[in-house]
Amino acid sequence: MLPPALRRTAALVVTGCAAVTASLALAFAGQARPDGLDAAVDTHVRSGLGQYPEQLHLLAELGDLVPVTVLTAALILACLAVRRRRGAALACLAVPGAVALTEFVLKPLVGRTIHGAYLCFPSGHATASFALATTCAVLLARPARRRLPGAVRLLLVLSAAVVAAAVATAMVALGHHYFTDAVAGTAVGLGMVLLTALLIDWAAGSPRAGSPLQRASDSPVITASHVSIRSWGPVGR
């Protein structure tokens, strides 16, 4: 999945994402109000973008369950069409895994709320959109067909990142999340995809010691140069 030169960097990014998510979760556990950073950023975002409610709702809908499911399925089918089974496994495992981690583990565990009753940490929309964007980036890092120029691949990755950031920003502008909810969702989506890619690479590179073919290939080959013939003298006297 990942080029060997990028695997160490990916592991560091995963560690950083886990640290950011854990730190923010500890800071905001059980709270129902923004802190100073959230208040400043949220006010600035809402005052600047609040005059575009229709566009904000359209952006936010990109992170809903149905669009995310459709886009994930499209990635899986595209990978299978070009025989990239690892890529299909990445999209199948990482995106739903990131969303499930946010919705069913972190939100109930942290218990941060907005508007009195809605669990909001981390942002599920930010998690899903950045998980999709990161999956696209990993797949484009080693494309199945080398005909796609590097500049085009970079443009596609940047476009996916911009859309993901726009979705997360829209959720803050609409008042559905605090700024730090979006930051944590970004970390979960990014980290989960990179962790899954690293695990797939590790599993693909692990030796299969139990395979009969492997055992046969490990067995020494006896050639004529290894056989010594000893004469016992005349025979048949």
Residue frames as a rotation matrix with the C-alpha (Angstrom) as fourth column:
MET 1
0.565 0.825 0.000 0.00
0.825 -0.565 0.000 0.00
0.000 0.000 -1.000 0.00
LEU 2
0.911 -0.277 -0.306 2.45
-0.181 -0.934 0.308 2.63
-0.372 -0.225 -0.901 1.20
PRO 3
0.577 -0.806 -0.132 5.83
-0.124 0.073 -0.990 3.16
0.807 0.588 -0.057 -0.47
PRO 4
0.390 -0.462 -0.797 8.57
0.833 0.545 0.092 1.84
0.392 -0.700 0.597 1.87
ALA 5
-0.628 -0.715 0.307 10.11
0.539 -0.684 -0.491 5.31
0.562 -0.143 0.815 2.13
LEU 6
-0.364 0.579 0.730 6.86
-0.461 -0.793 0.399 6.69
0.809 -0.191 0.555 3.58
ARG 7
0.263 0.567 -0.781 6.06
0.349 0.698 0.625 3.98
0.899 -0.437 -0.014 6.14
ARG 8
-0.475 -0.476 -0.740 8.11
0.862 -0.084 -0.500 5.47
0.176 -0.875 0.450 8.97
THR 9
-0.960 0.172 0.223 6.55
-0.174 -0.985 0.011 8.88
0.221 -0.029 0.975 8.36
ALA 10
-0.114 0.978 -0.175 3.10
-0.301 0.134 0.944 7.28
0.947 0.160 0.279 8.32
ALA 11
0.057 0.081 -0.995 3.79
0.771 0.630 0.096 5.59
0.634 -0.773 -0.026 11.64
LEU 12
-0.850 -0.397 -0.346 4.82
0.526 -0.669 -0.525 8.94
-0.024 -0.629 0.777 13.16
VAL 13
-0.713 0.659 0.238 1.64
-0.462 -0.697 0.548 10.56
0.527 0.281 0.802 11.83
VAL 14
0.123 0.758 -0.640 -0.47
0.177 0.618 0.766 7.77
0.977 -0.207 -0.058 13.36
THR 15
-0.305 -0.320 -0.897 1.24
0.920 0.142 -0.364 8.33
0.244 -0.936 0.252 16.70
GLY 16
-0.996 -0.088 0.015 0.62
0.083 -0.980 -0.183 12.07
0.031 -0.181 0.983 16.46
CYS 17
-0.380 0.925 0.024 -3.04
-0.391 -0.184 0.902 11.56
0.838 0.333 0.432 15.59
ALA 18
0.149 0.403 -0.903 -3.52
0.610 0.681 0.405 9.24
0.778 -0.611 -0.144 18.55
ALA 19
-0.624 -0.471 -0.624 -1.83
0.781 -0.366 -0.506 11.76
0.009 -0.803 0.596 20.85
VAL 20
-0.917 0.325 0.232 -3.99
-0.264 -0.929 0.259 14.65
0.300 0.176 0.938 19.61
THR 21
-0.068 0.959 -0.276 -7.21
-0.176 0.261 0.949 12.67
0.982 0.113 0.151 19.94
ALA 22
0.049 0.042 -0.998 -6.34
0.829 0.555 0.064 11.40
0.557 -0.831 -0.008 23.43
SER 23
-0.849 -0.438 -0.297 -5.26
0.529 -0.701 -0.478 14.84
0.001 -0.562 0.827 24.65
LEU 24
-0.742 0.628 0.236 -8.43
-0.472 -0.739 0.480 16.54
0.476 0.245 0.845 23.41
ALA 25
0.066 0.783 -0.619 -10.61
0.131 0.608 0.783 13.74
0.989 -0.133 -0.062 24.76
LEU 26
-0.238 -0.231 -0.943 -9.13
0.936 0.204 -0.287 14.14
0.259 -0.951 0.168 28.23
ALA 27
-0.977 -0.206 -0.050 -9.47
0.212 -0.951 -0.226 17.93
-0.001 -0.232 0.973 28.06
PHE 28
-0.646 0.764 -0.003 -13.14
-0.703 -0.592 0.394 17.96
0.299 0.257 0.919 27.02
ALA 29
-0.728 0.378 -0.572 -14.55
0.366 0.920 0.142 14.81
0.580 -0.106 -0.808 28.61
GLY 30
-0.273 0.750 -0.602 -18.05
0.960 0.176 -0.216 15.41
-0.056 -0.637 -0.769 29.93
GLN 31
-0.751 -0.058 -0.658 -18.13
0.177 -0.977 -0.116 19.09
-0.636 -0.203 0.744 28.98
ALA 32
0.092 0.858 0.505 -21.06
0.947 0.081 -0.310 20.86
-0.307 0.507 -0.806 27.37
ARG 33
0.890 0.147 -0.431 -19.47
0.065 -0.978 -0.199 24.16
-0.451 0.149 -0.880 26.43
PRO 34
0.671 -0.690 0.272 -16.61
0.386 0.011 -0.922 25.48
0.633 0.724 0.274 24.26
ASP 35
0.235 -0.674 -0.700 -13.27
0.855 -0.199 0.479 26.46
-0.462 -0.711 0.529 25.71
GLY 36
0.231 -0.178 -0.957 -11.47
-0.062 -0.984 0.168 29.70
-0.971 0.020 -0.238 24.87
LEU 37
-0.811 -0.577 -0.098 -10.00
-0.165 0.065 0.984 28.39
-0.561 0.814 -0.147 21.60
ASP 38
-0.557 0.682 0.475 -13.32
0.823 0.529 0.206 26.95
-0.110 0.506 -0.856 20.46
ALA 39
0.347 0.753 -0.559 -15.17
0.658 -0.621 -0.427 30.15
-0.668 -0.220 -0.711 21.32
ALA 40
-0.087 -0.465 -0.881 -12.73
-0.307 -0.829 0.468 32.30
-0.948 0.311 -0.070 19.35
VAL 41
-0.942 -0.334 0.016 -12.53
-0.102 0.331 0.938 30.06
-0.319 0.882 -0.346 16.27
ASP 42
-0.453 0.840 0.299 -16.22
0.862 0.498 -0.091 29.14
-0.226 0.217 -0.950 16.21
THR 43
0.319 0.577 -0.752 -17.30
0.383 -0.804 -0.455 32.77
-0.867 -0.143 -0.477 16.42
HIS 44
-0.363 -0.554 -0.749 -14.96
-0.486 -0.574 0.660 33.76
-0.795 0.603 -0.061 13.61
VAL 45
-0.968 -0.011 0.252 -16.07
0.183 0.655 0.733 30.88
-0.173 0.755 -0.632 11.36
ARG 46
-0.220 0.973 0.076 -19.78
0.922 0.233 -0.311 31.39
-0.320 0.002 -0.947 11.97
SER 47
0.284 0.309 -0.908 -19.64
0.121 -0.951 -0.286 35.15
-0.951 -0.029 -0.308 11.47
GLY 48
-0.513 -0.593 -0.621 -17.68
-0.534 -0.347 0.771 34.77
-0.673 0.727 -0.138 8.24
LEU 49
-0.983 0.061 -0.171 -19.63
-0.096 0.623 0.777 31.90
0.154 0.780 -0.607 6.68
GLY 50
-0.637 0.771 0.000 -23.03
0.365 0.301 -0.881 32.15
-0.679 -0.561 -0.473 8.30
GLN 51
-0.124 0.595 -0.794 -24.39
-0.594 -0.686 -0.421 34.15
-0.795 0.419 0.439 5.39
TYR 52
-0.390 -0.044 -0.920 -24.11
-0.861 0.370 0.348 31.10
0.325 0.928 -0.182 3.11
PRO 53
-0.162 0.337 0.928 -26.45
-0.735 0.586 -0.341 28.57
-0.658 -0.737 0.152 4.78
GLU 54
0.833 0.536 -0.133 -27.45
-0.480 0.582 -0.657 26.74
-0.275 0.612 0.742 1.60
GLN 55
0.382 -0.780 -0.495 -23.86
-0.543 0.244 -0.803 26.14
0.748 0.576 -0.331 0.51
LEU 56
-0.482 -0.564 0.671 -22.91
-0.868 0.204 -0.452 25.07
0.118 -0.800 -0.588 4.03
HIS 57
0.239 0.648 0.723 -25.71
-0.649 0.660 -0.378 22.51
-0.723 -0.379 0.578 4.16
LEU 58
0.883 0.037 -0.469 -24.69
-0.425 0.488 -0.763 21.11
0.201 0.872 0.446 0.78
LEU 59
-0.087 -0.989 -0.123 -21.12
-0.661 0.150 -0.735 20.71
0.745 0.018 -0.667 1.97
ALA 60
-0.398 -0.042 0.916 -22.19
-0.877 0.310 -0.367 19.15
-0.269 -0.950 -0.160 5.26
GLU 61
0.641 0.747 0.176 -24.34
-0.643 0.648 -0.409 16.59
-0.419 0.149 0.896 3.44
LEU 62
0.371 -0.591 -0.716 -21.23
-0.626 0.411 -0.663 15.20
0.686 0.695 -0.217 1.75
GLY 63
-0.701 -0.687 0.191 -20.26
-0.577 0.389 -0.718 13.78
0.419 -0.614 -0.669 5.12
ASP 64
0.174 0.846 0.504 -23.61
-0.960 0.260 -0.105 12.06
-0.220 -0.465 0.857 5.72
LEU 65
-0.086 -0.206 0.975 -23.89
-0.320 0.932 0.168 8.29
-0.943 -0.297 -0.146 5.88
VAL 66
0.724 0.466 0.509 -25.30
0.268 0.490 -0.830 7.72
-0.636 0.737 0.229 2.38
PRO 67
0.863 -0.444 -0.242 -22.73
-0.450 -0.453 -0.770 9.77
0.232 0.773 -0.590 0.40
VAL 68
-0.013 -0.912 0.409 -19.87
-0.966 0.117 0.229 8.31
-0.256 -0.392 -0.883 2.45
THR 69
0.104 0.127 0.986 -21.14
-0.116 0.987 -0.115 4.78
-0.988 -0.102 0.117 1.87
VAL 70
0.941 0.290 0.175 -21.53
0.145 0.121 -0.982 5.39
-0.306 0.949 0.071 -1.88
LEU 71
0.618 -0.769 -0.163 -18.05
-0.737 -0.495 -0.461 6.90
0.274 0.405 -0.872 -2.20
THR 72
-0.126 -0.651 0.748 -16.50
-0.789 0.523 0.323 4.09
-0.601 -0.550 -0.580 -0.17
ALA 73
0.414 0.363 0.835 -18.21
0.157 0.875 -0.458 1.48
-0.897 0.321 0.305 -2.34
ALA 74
0.986 -0.071 -0.149 -16.99
-0.164 -0.302 -0.939 3.30
0.021 0.951 -0.309 -5.46
LEU 75
0.191 -0.977 0.095 -13.40
-0.982 -0.190 0.018 3.15
0.000 -0.097 -0.995 -4.20
ILE 76
-0.099 -0.185 0.978 -13.73
-0.404 0.905 0.131 -0.55
-0.909 -0.382 -0.164 -3.43
LEU 77
0.718 0.456 0.525 -15.16
0.269 0.514 -0.814 -1.34
-0.642 0.726 0.246 -6.87
ALA 78
0.839 -0.465 -0.283 -12.52
-0.522 -0.536 -0.663 0.78
0.157 0.704 -0.693 -8.62
CYS 79
-0.087 -0.909 0.408 -9.73
-0.938 0.213 0.275 -1.08
-0.336 -0.358 -0.871 -6.80
LEU 80
0.049 0.167 0.985 -11.23
-0.036 0.986 -0.165 -4.46
-0.998 -0.027 0.054 -7.65
ALA 81
0.932 0.360 -0.027 -11.59
-0.020 -0.025 -0.999 -3.43
-0.361 0.933 -0.016 -11.29
VAL 82
0.550 -0.808 -0.211 -7.83
-0.657 -0.263 -0.706 -2.85
0.515 0.527 -0.676 -11.55
ARG 83
0.593 -0.230 -0.771 -7.03
0.318 0.947 -0.038 -5.88
0.739 -0.223 0.635 -9.35
ARG 84
-0.496 -0.680 0.539 -5.83
-0.313 -0.440 -0.842 -3.87
0.810 -0.586 0.006 -6.36
ARG 85
0.224 0.632 -0.742 -7.09
0.444 0.612 0.655 -6.18
0.868 -0.476 -0.143 -3.63
ARG 86
-0.447 -0.446 -0.775 -5.12
0.892 -0.164 -0.420 -4.43
0.060 -0.880 0.471 -0.90
GLY 87
-0.967 0.129 0.217 -6.60
-0.105 -0.987 0.120 -1.10
0.230 0.093 0.969 -1.95
ALA 88
-0.099 0.986 -0.135 -10.09
-0.211 0.112 0.971 -2.57
0.972 0.125 0.197 -1.80
ALA 89
0.110 0.070 -0.991 -9.33
0.826 0.548 0.131 -3.97
0.552 -0.834 0.002 1.65
LEU 90
-0.846 -0.474 -0.244 -8.09
0.532 -0.711 -0.460 -0.56
0.045 -0.518 0.854 2.79
ALA 91
-0.723 0.627 0.291 -11.27
-0.459 -0.750 0.476 1.23
0.517 0.211 0.830 1.71
CYS 92
0.107 0.816 -0.568 -13.46
0.011 0.570 0.821 -1.56
0.994 -0.094 0.052 3.08
LEU 93
0.117 -0.140 -0.983 -11.80
0.895 0.445 0.043 -1.61
0.431 -0.885 0.178 6.50
ALA 94
-0.742 -0.629 -0.231 -10.45
0.662 -0.634 -0.401 1.88
0.106 -0.450 0.887 7.18
VAL 95
-0.727 0.479 0.492 -13.39
-0.265 -0.856 0.443 4.16
0.634 0.192 0.749 6.36
PRO 96
0.386 0.899 -0.207 -16.11
-0.087 0.258 0.962 2.17
0.919 -0.353 0.178 8.17
GLY 97
0.113 -0.417 -0.902 -13.63
0.879 0.466 -0.105 1.46
0.464 -0.781 0.419 10.97
ALA 98
-0.878 -0.457 0.142 -12.90
0.368 -0.834 -0.411 5.16
0.306 -0.309 0.900 11.50
VAL 99
-0.350 0.839 0.418 -16.61
-0.480 -0.543 0.689 6.04
0.805 0.041 0.592 11.51
ALA 100
0.485 0.533 -0.693 -17.44
0.254 0.672 0.695 3.22
0.837 -0.513 0.191 13.91
LEU 101
-0.340 -0.701 -0.627 -14.62
0.864 0.029 -0.502 4.25
0.370 -0.712 0.596 16.25
THR 102
-0.915 0.012 0.403 -15.97
-0.078 -0.986 -0.146 7.80
0.396 -0.165 0.903 16.38
GLU 103
-0.205 0.962 0.180 -19.68
-0.600 -0.268 0.753 7.05
0.773 0.047 0.632 16.64
PHE 104
0.638 0.583 -0.504 -19.73
-0.099 0.711 0.696 3.97
0.764 -0.394 0.511 18.86
VAL 105
0.207 -0.638 -0.742 -16.61
0.895 0.430 -0.121 4.32
0.396 -0.639 0.660 20.99
LEU 106
-0.733 -0.680 0.031 -15.27
0.613 -0.679 -0.403 7.85
0.295 -0.277 0.915 21.31
LYS 107
-0.414 0.625 0.662 -18.51
-0.261 -0.778 0.571 9.84
0.872 0.063 0.485 21.38
PRO 108
0.679 0.695 -0.235 -20.10
0.036 0.288 0.957 7.80
0.733 -0.658 0.171 24.21
LEU 109
0.231 -0.674 -0.702 -16.78
0.918 0.391 -0.073 7.49
0.324 -0.627 0.708 26.02
VAL 110
-0.785 -0.571 0.242 -15.87
0.491 -0.811 -0.319 11.20
0.378 -0.132 0.916 25.98
GLY 111
-0.070 0.891 -0.448 -19.42
0.995 0.028 -0.100 12.41
-0.077 -0.453 -0.888 26.46
ARG 112
-0.826 -0.193 -0.529 -18.93
0.183 -0.980 0.072 15.96
-0.533 -0.037 0.845 25.23
THR 113
-0.026 0.917 0.397 -22.20
0.944 0.153 -0.291 17.56
-0.328 0.367 -0.870 24.13
ILE 114
-0.991 -0.131 0.011 -23.40
0.126 -0.922 0.365 20.57
-0.038 0.363 0.931 22.16
HIS 115
-0.475 0.863 0.171 -26.80
-0.564 -0.448 0.694 22.25
0.676 0.234 0.699 22.41
GLY 116
-0.047 0.467 0.883 -27.43
-0.999 -0.006 -0.050 20.35
-0.018 -0.884 0.466 25.60
ALA 117
0.493 0.426 0.758 -27.91
-0.516 0.845 -0.140 16.78
-0.701 -0.322 0.637 24.40
TYR 118
0.972 -0.051 -0.230 -25.99
-0.182 0.457 -0.870 15.92
0.149 0.888 0.435 21.21
LEU 119
0.482 -0.857 0.181 -22.74
0.346 0.376 0.859 14.01
-0.805 -0.352 0.478 21.49
CYS 120
0.980 -0.024 -0.197 -20.24
-0.171 -0.605 -0.778 15.87
-0.100 0.796 -0.597 19.38
PHE 121
0.222 -0.974 -0.036 -16.66
-0.964 -0.225 0.140 14.71
-0.144 0.003 -0.990 20.06
PRO 122
-0.739 -0.598 -0.310 -15.13
0.124 -0.573 0.810 13.82
-0.662 0.561 0.498 17.64
SER 123
-0.020 0.702 -0.712 -16.99
-0.793 -0.445 -0.417 15.09
-0.610 0.556 0.565 14.58
GLY 124
0.110 0.138 0.984 -18.33
0.264 0.951 -0.162 12.14
-0.958 0.277 0.068 12.60
HIS 125
0.963 0.258 0.074 -18.47
0.150 -0.289 -0.946 14.20
-0.222 0.922 -0.317 9.42
ALA 126
0.484 -0.861 -0.156 -14.83
-0.873 -0.487 -0.024 15.23
-0.056 0.148 -0.987 9.78
THR 127
-0.130 -0.506 0.853 -13.85
-0.436 0.802 0.409 11.64
-0.891 -0.319 -0.325 10.52
ALA 128
0.429 0.401 0.809 -15.60
0.443 0.688 -0.576 10.25
-0.787 0.605 0.118 7.44
SER 129
0.996 -0.004 -0.086 -14.48
-0.074 -0.543 -0.837 12.95
-0.043 0.840 -0.541 5.02
PHE 130
0.291 -0.957 -0.013 -10.83
-0.951 -0.290 0.105 12.81
-0.104 -0.018 -0.994 6.06
ALA 131
-0.040 -0.250 0.968 -10.87
-0.185 0.953 0.238 9.01
-0.982 -0.170 -0.084 6.08
LEU 132
0.754 0.365 0.546 -12.03
0.458 0.303 -0.835 9.08
-0.470 0.880 0.061 2.46
ALA 133
0.882 -0.448 -0.148 -9.50
-0.455 -0.727 -0.514 11.76
0.123 0.521 -0.845 1.50
THR 134
0.053 -0.908 0.415 -6.64
-0.863 0.168 0.477 9.86
-0.503 -0.383 -0.775 3.15
THR 135
0.238 0.102 0.966 -7.69
0.195 0.969 -0.150 6.62
-0.952 0.224 0.210 1.47
CYS 136
0.975 0.120 0.189 -7.55
0.211 -0.211 -0.954 8.38
-0.075 0.970 -0.231 -1.90
ALA 137
0.583 -0.812 -0.016 -4.10
-0.812 -0.582 -0.031 9.75
0.016 0.031 -0.999 -1.04
VAL 138
-0.047 -0.595 0.803 -2.76
-0.496 0.711 0.498 6.30
-0.867 -0.375 -0.328 -0.11
LEU 139
0.498 0.307 0.811 -4.17
0.454 0.705 -0.545 4.73
-0.739 0.640 0.212 -3.28
LEU 140
0.989 -0.103 0.107 -2.67
0.036 -0.534 -0.844 7.48
0.144 0.839 -0.525 -5.44
ALA 141
0.459 -0.878 0.135 0.73
-0.704 -0.267 0.658 7.19
-0.542 -0.397 -0.741 -3.76
ARG 142
-0.730 -0.616 0.296 1.25
-0.295 0.675 0.676 3.92
-0.616 0.406 -0.675 -5.64
PRO 143
0.154 0.890 -0.429 -1.25
-0.847 -0.105 -0.522 3.92
-0.510 0.443 0.737 -8.52
ALA 144
0.395 0.077 0.915 -2.03
0.160 0.975 -0.152 0.76
-0.905 0.206 0.373 -10.45
ARG 145
0.592 -0.176 0.787 -1.15
0.802 0.032 -0.596 2.52
0.080 0.984 0.160 -13.70
ARG 146
-0.116 -0.784 -0.610 1.96
0.738 -0.479 0.474 4.65
-0.664 -0.395 0.634 -13.83
ARG 147
-0.332 0.004 0.943 0.58
0.856 -0.418 0.303 6.68
0.395 0.908 0.136 -16.74
LEU 148
0.763 0.644 0.046 -1.02
0.549 -0.684 0.481 9.13
0.341 -0.342 -0.876 -14.31
PRO 149
-0.035 -0.856 0.516 1.49
0.231 -0.509 -0.829 12.00
0.972 0.090 0.216 -13.90
GLY 150
-0.484 -0.255 -0.837 2.68
0.848 0.102 -0.521 12.92
0.218 -0.961 0.167 -10.44
ALA 151
-0.991 0.119 0.059 1.31
-0.127 -0.979 -0.159 16.45
0.039 -0.165 0.986 -10.76
VAL 152
-0.255 0.953 -0.162 -2.17
-0.464 0.027 0.886 15.11
0.849 0.301 0.435 -11.53
ARG 153
0.010 0.219 -0.976 -2.03
0.629 0.757 0.176 12.75
0.777 -0.616 -0.130 -8.56
LEU 154
-0.804 -0.361 -0.473 -0.96
0.595 -0.491 -0.636 15.59
-0.002 -0.793 0.610 -6.28
LEU 155
-0.814 0.554 0.174 -3.81
-0.474 -0.807 0.351 17.75
0.335 0.203 0.920 -7.56
LEU 156
0.010 0.845 -0.535 -6.32
-0.088 0.534 0.841 14.98
0.996 0.038 0.080 -6.88
VAL 157
-0.225 -0.167 -0.960 -5.01
0.865 0.419 -0.276 14.48
0.448 -0.893 0.050 -3.34
LEU 158
-0.973 -0.161 -0.163 -5.14
0.217 -0.875 -0.432 18.21
-0.073 -0.456 0.887 -2.61
SER 159
-0.534 0.843 0.061 -8.67
-0.510 -0.379 0.773 18.42
0.675 0.381 0.632 -4.00
ALA 160
0.112 0.559 -0.822 -9.82
0.388 0.737 0.554 15.59
0.915 -0.380 -0.134 -1.75
ALA 161
-0.519 -0.387 -0.762 -8.20
0.847 -0.111 -0.520 17.27
0.117 -0.916 0.385 1.26
VAL 162
-0.970 0.187 0.154 -9.85
-0.184 -0.982 0.035 20.60
0.158 0.006 0.988 0.45
VAL 163
-0.153 0.968 -0.196 -13.29
-0.317 0.140 0.938 18.97
0.936 0.206 0.285 0.19
ALA 164
0.030 0.114 -0.993 -12.75
0.754 0.650 0.097 17.17
0.656 -0.751 -0.066 3.50
ALA 165
-0.817 -0.387 -0.427 -11.70
0.573 -0.624 -0.531 20.40
-0.061 -0.679 0.732 5.20
ALA 166
-0.775 0.590 0.225 -14.71
-0.408 -0.740 0.536 22.18
0.483 0.324 0.814 3.71
VAL 167
0.080 0.812 -0.579 -17.06
0.163 0.562 0.811 19.55
0.983 -0.159 -0.087 5.15
ALA 168
-0.191 -0.234 -0.953 -15.51
0.948 0.207 -0.240 19.86
0.254 -0.950 0.182 8.61
THR 169
-0.978 -0.199 -0.063 -15.62
0.208 -0.958 -0.197 23.67
-0.021 -0.205 0.978 8.44
ALA 170
-0.470 0.874 0.120 -19.27
-0.294 -0.283 0.913 23.60
0.832 0.394 0.390 7.37
MET 171
0.137 0.520 -0.843 -20.19
0.639 0.604 0.477 21.56
0.757 -0.604 -0.250 10.45
VAL 172
-0.535 -0.382 -0.753 -18.57
0.824 -0.431 -0.367 24.19
-0.184 -0.817 0.546 12.67
ALA 173
-0.982 0.140 0.128 -20.15
-0.087 -0.931 0.356 27.08
0.169 0.338 0.926 10.77
LEU 174
-0.213 0.966 -0.145 -23.61
-0.117 0.123 0.986 25.50
0.970 0.227 0.087 11.11
GLY 175
-0.143 0.095 0.985 -23.12
-0.941 -0.322 -0.105 25.14
0.307 -0.942 0.136 14.86
HIS 176
0.776 0.454 -0.437 -23.21
-0.358 0.888 0.287 21.34
0.518 -0.066 0.853 14.86
HIS 177
0.551 -0.676 -0.489 -19.67
0.781 0.624 0.019 21.00
0.293 -0.393 0.872 16.25
TYR 178
0.791 -0.490 -0.368 -16.97
-0.148 -0.735 0.661 22.88
-0.594 -0.468 -0.654 18.08
PHE 179
0.549 -0.667 -0.504 -13.67
-0.798 -0.239 -0.553 23.54
0.249 0.705 -0.664 16.35
THR 180
-0.424 -0.791 0.441 -11.82
-0.884 0.468 -0.011 20.97
-0.198 -0.394 -0.897 18.45
ASP 181
0.312 0.579 0.753 -14.43
-0.224 0.815 -0.534 18.33
-0.923 -0.002 0.384 17.54
ALA 182
0.963 0.042 -0.267 -13.44
-0.268 0.048 -0.962 18.81
-0.028 0.998 0.057 13.90
VAL 183
0.097 -0.995 -0.033 -9.74
-0.962 -0.085 -0.259 18.62
0.255 0.057 -0.965 14.79
ALA 184
-0.343 -0.192 0.919 -10.24
-0.616 0.785 -0.066 15.33
-0.709 -0.589 -0.388 16.63
GLY 185
0.659 0.648 0.382 -12.35
-0.096 0.576 -0.812 13.94
-0.746 0.498 0.441 13.77
THR 186
0.718 -0.499 -0.485 -9.59
-0.641 -0.204 -0.740 14.82
0.270 0.842 -0.466 11.33
ALA 187
-0.283 -0.885 0.369 -7.05
-0.959 0.273 -0.081 13.02
-0.029 -0.377 -0.926 13.49
VAL 188
-0.034 0.341 0.940 -9.21
-0.351 0.876 -0.330 9.90
-0.936 -0.341 0.090 13.80
GLY 189
0.897 0.443 -0.014 -9.91
-0.152 0.278 -0.949 9.69
-0.416 0.853 0.316 10.06
LEU 190
0.503 -0.793 -0.344 -6.31
-0.760 -0.216 -0.613 10.31
0.412 0.570 -0.711 9.04
GLY 191
-0.330 -0.715 0.617 -4.79
-0.928 0.367 -0.070 8.06
-0.176 -0.595 -0.784 11.68
MET 192
0.244 0.502 0.830 -7.16
-0.358 0.842 -0.404 5.15
-0.901 -0.198 0.385 11.14
VAL 193
0.969 0.124 -0.213 -6.49
-0.239 0.252 -0.938 4.96
-0.062 0.960 0.274 7.41
LEU 194
0.228 -0.962 -0.148 -2.71
-0.813 -0.104 -0.574 5.15
0.536 0.251 -0.806 7.79
LEU 195
-0.291 -0.288 0.912 -2.76
-0.821 0.564 -0.083 2.56
-0.491 -0.774 -0.401 10.58
THR 196
0.609 0.590 0.531 -4.84
-0.208 0.764 -0.611 0.21
-0.766 0.261 0.588 8.43
ALA 197
0.846 -0.354 -0.399 -2.49
-0.428 -0.005 -0.904 0.70
0.318 0.935 -0.156 5.47
LEU 198
-0.151 -0.948 0.280 0.52
-0.956 0.067 -0.286 -0.10
0.252 -0.310 -0.917 7.65
LEU 199
-0.101 0.181 0.978 -1.16
-0.586 0.784 -0.205 -3.24
-0.804 -0.594 0.027 9.00
ILE 200
0.903 0.425 0.058 -2.06
-0.183 0.503 -0.844 -4.40
-0.388 0.752 0.533 5.48
ASP 201
0.490 -0.807 -0.331 1.56
-0.671 -0.105 -0.734 -3.88
0.557 0.582 -0.592 4.36
TRP 202
-0.330 -0.625 0.707 2.81
-0.932 0.335 -0.139 -5.76
-0.150 -0.705 -0.693 7.41
ALA 203
0.280 0.529 0.801 0.42
-0.376 0.828 -0.416 -8.66
-0.883 -0.184 0.431 6.84
ALA 204
0.965 0.093 -0.246 1.33
-0.262 0.244 -0.934 -8.86
-0.027 0.965 0.259 3.14
GLY 205
0.287 -0.945 -0.156 5.05
-0.700 -0.096 -0.708 -8.95
0.654 0.312 -0.689 3.94
SER 206
0.148 -0.219 0.964 4.94
-0.889 0.397 0.227 -11.50
-0.433 -0.891 -0.136 6.76
PRO 207
-0.694 -0.485 -0.532 6.48
-0.680 0.685 0.262 -14.92
0.237 0.544 -0.805 5.92
ARG 208
0.511 0.859 -0.011 4.22
-0.836 0.500 0.225 -17.94
0.200 -0.106 0.974 5.60
ALA 209
-0.458 -0.831 0.317 6.23
-0.884 0.462 -0.066 -20.46
-0.092 -0.311 -0.946 7.52
GLY 210
-0.202 0.448 0.871 3.50
-0.330 0.806 -0.491 -23.08
-0.922 -0.386 -0.015 7.42
SER 211
0.581 0.474 -0.662 3.20
-0.755 0.008 -0.656 -23.25
-0.306 0.881 0.362 3.65
PRO 212
0.645 -0.344 0.683 4.32
0.313 0.934 0.175 -26.57
-0.697 0.101 0.709 2.07
LEU 213
0.781 -0.359 0.512 5.77
0.473 -0.196 -0.859 -24.67
0.409 0.913 0.017 -0.86
GLN 214
0.637 -0.561 0.529 7.77
-0.655 -0.755 -0.011 -22.49
0.406 -0.339 -0.849 1.53
ARG 215
0.553 -0.437 0.709 9.07
-0.448 0.562 0.695 -25.57
-0.702 -0.703 0.115 3.38
ALA 216
0.731 -0.263 0.630 10.06
0.586 0.714 -0.382 -27.17
-0.349 0.649 0.676 0.10
SER 217
0.747 -0.444 0.494 11.87
0.138 -0.624 -0.769 -24.07
0.650 0.643 -0.404 -1.03
ASP 218
0.576 -0.533 0.619 13.75
-0.813 -0.455 0.365 -23.94
0.087 -0.713 -0.695 2.27
SER 219
0.824 -0.255 0.506 14.97
0.041 0.918 0.395 -27.54
-0.565 -0.305 0.767 1.95
PRO 220
-0.077 -0.935 -0.346 18.58
-0.581 -0.240 0.778 -28.04
-0.810 0.261 -0.525 0.79
VAL 221
0.860 0.293 -0.418 19.07
-0.505 0.372 -0.779 -29.25
-0.073 0.881 0.468 -2.77
ILE 222
0.267 -0.764 0.587 21.46
-0.081 0.589 0.804 -32.16
-0.960 -0.262 0.095 -3.20
THR 223
0.754 -0.109 -0.647 23.59
-0.656 -0.167 -0.736 -32.02
-0.028 0.980 -0.198 -6.30
ALA 224
0.840 -0.451 -0.301 26.27
0.282 0.837 -0.469 -34.24
0.463 0.309 0.831 -7.73
SER 225
0.018 -0.898 0.440 28.99
-0.196 -0.435 -0.879 -32.04
0.980 -0.070 -0.184 -6.25
HIS 226
0.068 0.060 0.996 27.77
-0.979 -0.187 0.078 -32.91
0.191 -0.981 0.046 -2.74
VAL 227
0.931 0.304 0.203 27.92
-0.335 0.932 0.139 -36.71
-0.147 -0.197 0.969 -3.28
SER 228
-0.091 -0.995 -0.041 31.19
-0.985 0.084 0.154 -38.46
-0.150 0.054 -0.987 -2.68
ILE 229
0.843 0.313 -0.438 31.69
-0.428 0.883 -0.193 -41.90
0.326 0.351 0.878 -4.23
ARG 230
0.095 -0.802 0.589 33.95
-0.912 0.168 0.375 -44.24
-0.400 -0.573 -0.716 -2.31
SER 231
0.200 -0.117 -0.973 35.54
-0.679 0.699 -0.224 -47.26
0.706 0.705 0.061 -4.00
TRP 232
0.538 0.042 0.842 35.46
-0.737 0.508 0.446 -50.56
-0.409 -0.860 0.304 -2.05
GLY 233
-0.471 -0.824 0.314 37.82
-0.512 0.545 0.663 -52.36
-0.718 0.151 -0.679 -4.35
PRO 234
-0.803 0.098 -0.588 37.23
-0.519 0.372 0.770 -54.89
0.295 0.923 -0.248 -7.11
VAL 235
-0.093 0.863 0.496 33.82
-0.779 0.247 -0.576 -56.48
-0.620 -0.440 0.650 -7.18
GLY 236
0.750 0.567 -0.339 32.91
-0.657 0.581 -0.481 -59.98
-0.076 0.584 0.808 -8.45
ARG 237
-0.282 -0.896 -0.343 36.13
-0.848 0.400 -0.347 -61.83
0.448 0.193 -0.873 -7.74
